Amino acid sequence: MKTMKTLNFVFINSVSKEDINTIEDILSNERLRKYLWIEFILNPTMVKAYKSYIGNPIVKDSLIDALSWYLAFRWILPENKALEELHEDKIIQPYRIKLSIYREKRRNFLKGLIHARLC
């Protein structure tokens, strides 16, 4: 896969100790990978820019997580047409957020909401 031009990660850069410029920077950092799905929810530009990476399991899982949480909490999140289009085009399918998944991911989700000043 080719490296894309530098884009602005709005959430990942807030939790990183260094400036993150490419998806490769995130994929090579185990700690930052767990926040990629939040970036996709809060930053539709990144969904569009990196949907060509759907073959990478980390990116695909992050997009699925983003879509699932976006659909479940759409009432508090900003509109994200890029995620909606991936769903409408049947490129990714959401899952139901069970209690165990909610408990596992809620802290990161809340960090994203606080960062975006949504709560």
N, CA, C and O of each residue as an XYZ file, in Angstrom:
476
protein
N       0.840     -1.179      0.000
C       0.000      0.000      0.000
C       0.885      1.243      0.000
O       1.921      1.293      0.663
N       0.457      2.222     -0.745
C       1.198      3.470     -0.819
C       0.869      4.357      0.377
O      -0.254      4.369      0.880
N       1.872      5.089      0.807
C       1.654      6.050      1.872
C       0.890      7.242      1.301
O       1.223      7.755      0.233
N      -0.123      7.665      2.018
C      -0.908      8.807      1.581
C      -0.252     10.088      2.072
O       0.601     10.076      2.960
N      -0.668     11.171      1.477
C      -0.157     12.463      1.925
C      -0.560     12.695      3.382
O      -1.478     12.057      3.897
N       0.123     13.590      4.010
C      -0.130     13.908      5.406
C      -1.516     14.517      5.575
O      -1.895     15.439      4.853
N      -2.262     13.992      6.533
C      -3.580     14.514      6.865
C      -3.610     14.837      8.351
O      -2.730     14.414      9.101
N      -4.607     15.574      8.768
C      -4.694     15.997     10.155
C      -5.557     15.038     10.978
O      -6.774     14.979     10.802
N      -4.927     14.304     11.858
C      -5.649     13.433     12.784
C      -6.086     14.291     13.967
O      -5.242     14.790     14.711
N      -7.380     14.468     14.147
C      -7.862     15.374     15.186
C      -7.839     14.745     16.575
O      -7.534     15.430     17.551
N      -8.153     13.464     16.683
C      -8.182     12.821     17.996
C      -6.872     12.108     18.307
O      -6.335     12.256     19.405
N      -6.361     11.355     17.377
C      -5.131     10.580     17.602
C      -3.993     11.492     18.059
O      -3.254     11.137     18.977
N      -3.842     12.645     17.440
C      -2.763     13.551     17.845
C      -2.950     14.067     19.268
O      -1.973     14.436     19.919
N      -4.174     14.099     19.757
C      -4.406     14.569     21.127
C      -4.005     13.523     22.169
O      -3.708     13.875     23.310
N      -3.992     12.246     21.791
C      -3.617     11.193     22.747
C      -2.211     10.656     22.504
O      -1.717      9.835     23.276
N      -1.574     11.112     21.448
C      -0.232     10.653     21.112
C       0.817     11.538     21.763
O       0.595     12.724     22.008
N       1.956     10.938     22.035
C       3.067     11.702     22.597
C       3.908     12.340     21.492
O       4.812     13.128     21.773
N       3.616     12.003     20.254
C       4.354     12.550     19.113
C       3.361     12.916     18.015
O       2.206     12.494     18.059
N       3.795     13.684     17.047
C       2.923     14.095     15.951
C       2.708     12.919     15.000
O       3.670     12.330     14.508
N       1.462     12.587     14.747
C       1.102     11.478     13.877
C       0.641     12.061     12.546
O      -0.231     12.929     12.504
N       1.243     11.567     11.451
C       0.942     12.131     10.139
C       0.345     11.145      9.144
O      -0.304     11.564      8.186
N       0.546      9.853      9.345
C       0.059      8.866      8.373
C      -0.589      7.693      9.088
O      -0.390      7.486     10.285
N      -1.352      6.944      8.345
C      -1.977      5.741      8.897
C      -0.914      4.737      9.329
O      -1.120      3.984     10.281
N       0.214      4.724      8.640
C       1.295      3.811      9.008
C       1.831      4.124     10.407
O       2.221      3.220     11.146
N       1.846      5.414     10.762
C       2.274      5.805     12.111
C       1.364      5.185     13.168
O       1.827      4.774     14.232
N       0.088      5.121     12.873
C      -0.878      4.548     13.815
C      -0.772      3.030     13.829
O      -0.726      2.415     14.895
N      -0.733      2.428     12.648
C      -0.702      0.971     12.560
C       0.547      0.375     13.203
O       0.529     -0.773     13.646
N       1.622      1.144     13.256
C       2.861      0.634     13.855
C       2.930      0.898     15.359
O       3.909      0.528     16.006
N       1.894      1.537     15.921
C       1.887      1.874     17.339
C       0.704      1.182     18.012
O      -0.447      1.571     17.814
N       0.992      0.164     18.802
C      -0.066     -0.640     19.418
C      -1.021      0.203     20.270
O      -2.230     -0.023     20.252
N      -0.493      1.154     21.001
C      -1.330      1.998     21.858
C      -2.291      2.862     21.041
O      -3.443      3.044     21.434
N      -1.827      3.395     19.911
C      -2.677      4.281     19.105
C      -3.706      3.521     18.276
O      -4.754      4.073     17.940
N      -3.427      2.275     17.945
C      -4.384      1.494     17.132
C      -5.741      1.396     17.806
O      -6.771      1.370     17.132
N      -5.747      1.342     19.145
C      -7.026      1.197     19.845
C      -7.897      2.452     19.770
O      -9.075      2.413     20.125
N      -7.319      3.566     19.307
C      -8.072      4.813     19.163
C      -8.476      5.114     17.729
O      -9.165      6.104     17.482
N      -8.070      4.295     16.789
C      -8.342      4.584     15.374
C      -9.833      4.686     15.092
O     -10.259      5.540     14.314
N     -10.628      3.827     15.712
C     -12.070      3.856     15.472
C     -12.698      5.165     15.940
O     -13.659      5.644     15.337
N     -12.160      5.745     17.013
C     -12.671      7.035     17.482
C     -12.345      8.124     16.455
O     -13.174      8.986     16.163
N     -11.136      8.071     15.918
C     -10.738      9.031     14.876
C     -11.707      8.950     13.697
O     -12.116      9.978     13.156
N     -12.073      7.732     13.298
C     -12.990      7.563     12.169
C     -14.377      8.141     12.480
O     -15.035      8.672     11.584
N     -14.822      8.047     13.719
C     -16.127      8.618     14.085
C     -16.080     10.140     14.025
O     -16.982     10.776     13.480
N     -15.033     10.712     14.584
C     -14.946     12.171     14.731
C     -14.404     12.889     13.498
O     -14.524     14.110     13.391
N     -13.813     12.148     12.574
C     -13.112     12.766     11.459
C     -13.467     12.072     10.138
O     -12.714     11.214      9.679
N     -14.597     12.428      9.520
C     -15.019     11.798      8.265
C     -13.973     11.879      7.153
O     -13.934     11.017      6.275
N     -13.134     12.901      7.184
C     -12.075     13.019      6.179
C     -11.155     11.811      6.214
O     -10.687     11.349      5.174
N     -10.897     11.302      7.406
C     -10.024     10.129      7.542
C     -10.708      8.869      7.011
O     -10.045      7.989      6.461
N     -12.013      8.780      7.171
C     -12.739      7.624      6.622
C     -12.563      7.602      5.111
O     -12.249      6.563      4.531
N     -12.765      8.749      4.480
C     -12.611      8.837      3.019
C     -11.175      8.573      2.596
O     -10.931      7.855      1.626
N     -10.234      9.145      3.314
C      -8.823      9.031      2.940
C      -8.296      7.605      3.071
O      -7.438      7.184      2.294
N      -8.805      6.865      4.047
C      -8.225      5.555      4.328
C      -9.160      4.385      4.053
O      -8.866      3.259      4.455
N     -10.275      4.625      3.378
C     -11.145      3.481      3.062
C     -10.465      2.525      2.086
O     -10.849      1.358      1.999
N      -9.465      3.000      1.354
C      -8.718      2.102      0.465
C      -7.868      1.106      1.256
O      -7.358      0.145      0.680
N      -7.710      1.317      2.549
C      -6.956      0.407      3.425
C      -7.862     -0.666      4.024
O      -7.449     -1.372      4.944
N      -9.080     -0.802      3.523
C     -10.057     -1.739      4.080
C      -9.530     -3.171      4.096
O     -10.013     -3.990      4.877
N      -8.551     -3.489      3.253
C      -7.946     -4.819      3.244
C      -7.090     -5.088      4.466
O      -6.785     -6.243      4.765
N      -6.696     -4.038      5.178
C      -5.927     -4.208      6.408
C      -6.915     -4.518      7.532
O      -7.828     -3.729      7.775
N      -6.752     -5.653      8.225
C      -7.717     -6.038      9.260
C      -7.871     -5.007     10.381
O      -8.964     -4.857     10.928
N      -6.816     -4.307     10.727
C      -6.905     -3.300     11.788
C      -7.784     -2.139     11.338
O      -8.631     -1.666     12.096
N      -7.582     -1.684     10.111
C      -8.385     -0.584      9.575
C      -9.838     -1.030      9.420
O     -10.753     -0.295      9.793
N     -10.055     -2.216      8.878
C     -11.423     -2.710      8.695
C     -12.145     -2.840     10.034
O     -13.287     -2.398     10.167
N     -11.489     -3.442     11.023
C     -12.113     -3.580     12.345
C     -12.400     -2.212     12.971
O     -13.425     -2.027     13.626
N     -11.495     -1.263     12.766
C     -11.703      0.090     13.299
C     -12.883      0.767     12.617
O     -13.655      1.468     13.272
N     -13.034      0.570     11.318
C     -14.175      1.131     10.598
C     -15.487      0.491     11.057
O     -16.502      1.175     11.187
N     -15.464     -0.819     11.299
C     -16.664     -1.521     11.786
C     -17.024     -1.026     13.184
O     -18.194     -0.768     13.469
N     -16.019     -0.892     14.064
C     -16.272     -0.343     15.400
C     -16.848      1.072     15.286
O     -17.827      1.406     15.953
N     -16.242      1.888     14.449
C     -16.698      3.271     14.279
C     -18.149      3.309     13.810
O     -18.960      4.054     14.359
N     -18.473      2.516     12.809
C     -19.839      2.491     12.293
C     -20.817      2.013     13.359
O     -21.883      2.606     13.526
N     -20.478      0.968     14.071
C     -21.371      0.414     15.090
C     -21.667      1.429     16.187
O     -22.824      1.615     16.565
N     -20.647      2.074     16.691
C     -20.825      3.070     17.749
C     -21.480      4.335     17.201
O     -22.283      4.966     17.887
N     -21.144      4.700     15.991
C     -21.767      5.874     15.365
C     -23.275      5.666     15.237
O     -24.052      6.557     15.579
N     -23.687      4.517     14.755
C     -25.115      4.250     14.593
C     -25.827      4.168     15.939
O     -26.966      4.618     16.065
N     -25.168      3.601     16.941
C     -25.783      3.465     18.260
C     -25.913      4.805     18.984
O     -26.849      5.013     19.756
N     -24.971      5.709     18.728
C     -24.947      6.986     19.445
C     -25.052      8.184     18.498
O     -24.547      9.268     18.792
N     -25.700      7.975     17.382
C     -25.839      9.019     16.364
C     -26.453     10.298     16.919
O     -26.144     11.391     16.444
N     -27.301     10.174     17.898
C     -27.997     11.332     18.459
C     -27.066     12.316     19.162
O     -27.448     13.467     19.376
N     -25.843     11.891     19.532
C     -24.909     12.831     20.171
C     -23.682     13.117     19.311
O     -22.873     13.982     19.650
N     -23.540     12.401     18.207
C     -22.347     12.538     17.371
C     -22.606     13.421     16.158
O     -23.732     13.491     15.664
N     -21.565     14.092     15.681
C     -21.725     14.871     14.443
C     -21.965     13.940     13.257
O     -21.544     12.783     13.274
N     -22.631     14.441     12.245
C     -22.925     13.639     11.064
C     -21.632     13.138     10.413
O     -20.643     13.863     10.315
N     -21.671     11.886      9.977
C     -20.504     11.283      9.330
C     -20.985     10.536      8.084
O     -21.192      9.323      8.115
N     -21.159     11.275      6.996
C     -21.649     10.695      5.736
C     -20.703      9.621      5.205
O     -21.155      8.656      4.589
N     -19.403      9.775      5.433
C     -18.429      8.803      4.925
C     -18.673      7.423      5.529
O     -18.635      6.423      4.813
N     -18.923      7.356      6.832
C     -19.241      6.062      7.466
C     -20.575      5.527      6.950
O     -20.710      4.336      6.670
N     -21.551      6.413      6.831
C     -22.861      5.994      6.343
C     -22.767      5.415      4.930
O     -23.435      4.430      4.616
N     -21.948      6.017      4.091
C     -21.783      5.517      2.720
C     -21.134      4.137      2.699
O     -21.531      3.283      1.906
N     -20.151      3.908      3.551
C     -19.533      2.571      3.621
C     -20.579      1.526      3.996
O     -20.549      0.402      3.496
N     -21.498      1.898      4.872
C     -22.571      0.988      5.289
C     -23.582      0.796      4.156
O     -23.970     -0.331      3.848
N     -24.004      1.895      3.543
C     -24.982      1.811      2.449
C     -24.456      1.007      1.269
O     -25.213      0.291      0.613
N     -23.166      1.124      1.002
C     -22.539      0.387     -0.093
C     -22.169     -1.051      0.297
O     -21.573     -1.787     -0.489
N     -22.535     -1.431      1.526
C     -22.303     -2.787      2.057
C     -20.819     -3.173      2.089
O     -20.469     -4.344      1.946
N     -19.957     -2.172      2.279
C     -18.525     -2.422      2.404
C     -18.219     -2.910      3.812
O     -17.374     -3.785      4.002
N     -18.909     -2.343      4.798
C     -18.796     -2.809      6.185
C     -20.198     -2.902      6.780
O     -21.116     -2.201      6.354
N     -20.346     -3.767      7.758
C     -21.621     -3.957      8.444
C     -21.408     -3.751      9.943
O     -20.416     -4.226     10.496
N     -22.328     -3.050     10.602
C     -22.179     -2.820     12.038
C     -22.535     -4.066     12.840
O     -23.153     -4.999     12.327
N     -22.138     -4.063     14.089
C     -22.537     -5.105     15.028
C     -23.374     -4.444     16.126
O     -23.365     -3.223     16.282
N     -24.076     -5.253     16.861
C     -24.848     -4.764     18.000
C     -23.883     -4.620     19.174
O     -23.124     -5.542     19.474
N     -23.911     -3.489     19.822
C     -23.005     -3.255     20.947
C     -23.585     -3.925     22.185
O     -24.490     -3.401     22.833
N     -23.043     -5.085     22.492
C     -23.457     -5.825     23.683
C     -22.796     -5.198     24.903
O     -21.860     -4.409     24.776
N     -23.286     -5.552     26.072
C     -22.765     -4.989     27.308
C     -21.266     -5.233     27.461
O     -20.537     -4.349     27.913
N     -20.807     -6.413     27.093
C     -19.371     -6.719     27.218
C     -18.527     -5.818     26.317
O     -17.451     -5.375     26.720
N     -19.005     -5.545     25.105
C     -18.292     -4.657     24.181
C     -18.343     -3.221     24.714
O     -17.351     -2.494     24.665
N     -19.508     -2.829     25.220
C     -19.643     -1.491     25.776
C     -18.655     -1.278     26.922
O     -17.986     -0.246     26.991
N     -18.569     -2.255     27.815
C     -17.644     -2.137     28.956
C     -16.196     -2.057     28.497
O     -15.392     -1.341     29.093
N     -15.864     -2.785     27.443
C     -14.498     -2.810     26.930
C     -14.101     -1.485     26.271
O     -12.962     -1.040     26.415
N     -15.023     -0.862     25.558
C     -14.674      0.292     24.726
C     -15.206      1.626     25.225
O     -14.882      2.665     24.649
N     -16.009      1.626     26.271
C     -16.666      2.868     26.701
C     -15.689      3.960     27.122
O     -15.932      5.137     26.854
N     -14.595      3.596     27.772
C     -13.645      4.607     28.237
C     -13.033      5.373     27.049
O     -12.944      6.600     27.076
N     -12.619      4.646     26.026
C     -12.065      5.308     24.846
C     -13.124      6.150     24.139
O     -12.836      7.240     23.644
N     -14.350      5.631     24.099
C     -15.444      6.377     23.474
C     -15.678      7.695     24.218
O     -15.834      8.745     23.596
N     -15.702      7.632     25.535
C     -15.905      8.839     26.327
C     -14.746      9.824     26.162
O     -14.966     11.035     26.141
N     -13.523      9.321     26.047
C     -12.379     10.200     25.777
C     -12.603     10.963     24.474
O     -12.331     12.161     24.389
N     -13.097     10.259     23.470
C     -13.377     10.901     22.184
C     -14.470     11.952     22.297
O     -14.355     13.035     21.724
N     -15.537     11.635     23.041
C     -16.623     12.600     23.228
C     -16.142     13.842     23.957
O     -16.498     14.963     23.595
N     -15.333     13.637     24.983
C     -14.810     14.776     25.743
C     -13.891     15.616     24.857
O     -13.961     16.845     24.863
N     -13.035     14.943     24.101
C     -12.132     15.664     23.209
C     -12.911     16.531     22.207
O     -12.530     17.669     21.932
N     -14.002     15.978     21.671
C     -14.811     16.698     20.681
C     -15.799     17.664     21.334
O     -16.587     18.321     20.654
N     -15.742     17.738     22.665
C     -16.652     18.605     23.452
C     -18.122     18.258     23.195
O     -18.973     19.136     23.055
N     -18.384     16.969     23.138
C     -19.760     16.506     22.928
C     -20.434     16.112     24.236
O     -21.625     15.804     24.259
N     -19.672     16.121     25.319
C     -20.262     15.866     26.642
C     -19.461     16.590     27.688
O     -19.781     16.514     28.874
